[in-house]
């Protein structure tokens, strides 16, 4: 399949030099790059948001007892 891809001139120049050096066409480098990018993406573990909850599940929220100043201090860690 043919497609058009916009590549910055400097990057394309580097790719052409590398292709000549390795004896491969630029097309092969693009294919290899796409395969590597897709392979890396599928093996990357999804980000898991750390649990920063307070108190016990189903229990009273301990932050409700704090004043605004104390709550702000708790959030910013005294900064």
PEZIBEL-V489223 format. One record per pair of residues at least 4 apart in sequence whose ideal C-beta (glycine too) atoms are under 6 Angstrom apart, sorted by the first residue. I is the first residue (numbers start at 0). J is the second residue. Records with the same first field share a line. If there is no record, write none. Layout:
I->J + J
This chain:
6->10 + 11
14->25 + 28
18->23 + 25 + 28
23->27
53->61 + 62
54->58 + 60 + 61
65->69 + 70
72->77
